[in-house]
Amino acid sequence: MQNVRSSVAGAIRGALVTGDPRAKCMAAREVARNWRLGKLEWRFDVTMPDEPAWPAEPELLPPNKMPKRGKFGSQRARIALWHSLAHIEFVAIDLALDMAGRFGAEMGEEFVSDFLSVAADEAMHFALLARKLESLGSHYGALPAHAGLWEAAHATRHDVAARLAIVPMVLEARGLDVTPATLERVQAAGDANGVKILSRILDDEIRHVGFGTKHFLRCTESCGEAPESVWQNLVSTYFRGSVKPPFNDSARLAAGLSRGFYEEIAC
């Protein structure tokens, strides 16, 4: 019997079903490294789980039940900010792994390489943010977190174009919009380490959105419709929220996401 862990799909699934945050980070980085070094076979011989494994904490709450952070200057608010960011990056590890494992067979090796590199980046981001929380006397899991981040993945599990349209090109692109303002607040508070972390995340997220846009354009190049129109239809179908300004147009454009995609549906 073949060892499924020697296949790229088996290795990805192994990381997805790892619940401990530190172990998941290590597993995601190991999958990306082994794939890059040619140690994993191009076989998609296992299915991806409907949901990844997560730790018992943090408690997951609906968005409207999340407690207010308060003013950024307080220690409580600072911890709440970094905890929120850590949770986003933790879920992003699984979003990238699931993208590669669920759609890699149909999309090809470049797609898998791109999204396994995203998973490794997100694991590194989470590790930086977890360390930041510890420096503030807290830890990941100490506060409740947003429960809705996996919903977009579940809703688009059957359609790679829809997944690309929603996860990199809406959710991650939103990170490009909001991170600069957060960075300014952190810088004004004199937190040089926090500025360094956020700057690194912002630079990496531009590349991540770029991967999503590149592969979305590949998906739509033969459909006979403008990619902007296809994207807008998918967003209206699968995204529960709204695409709203302010937009970081320069960062979005650097990722290949021109205003022609989102200007008409912004509200």
Sequence and secondary structure as in RCSB ss.txt:
>XXXX:A:sequence
MQNVRSSVAGAIRGALVTGDPRAKCMAAREVARNWRLGKLEWRFDVTMPDEPAWPAEPELLPPNKMPKRGKFGSQ
RARIALWHSLAHIEFVAIDLALDMAGRFGAEMGEEFVSDFLSVAADEAMHFALLARKLESLGSHYGALPAHAGLW
EAAHATRHDVAARLAIVPMVLEARGLDVTPATLERVQAAGDANGVKILSRILDDEIRHVGFGTKHFLRCTESCGE
APESVWQNLVSTYFRGSVKPPFNDSARLAAGLSRGFYEEIAC
>XXXX:A:secstr
   GGGBHHHHHHHHHT  SHHHHHHHHHHHHHHHHTT SBS   S   SS    S S EE GGGS     TTSH
HHHHHHHHHHHHHHHHHHHHHHHHHHHHHHHH HHHHHHHHHHHHHHHHHHHHHHHHHHHTT  TTSS EES TT
HHHHHTTT HHHHHHHIIIIIIHHHHHHHHHHHHHHHHTT HHHHHHHHHHHHHHHHHHHHHHHHHHHHHTTSSS
 HHHHHHHHHHHH  S   S   HHHHHHTT  HHHHTTT  
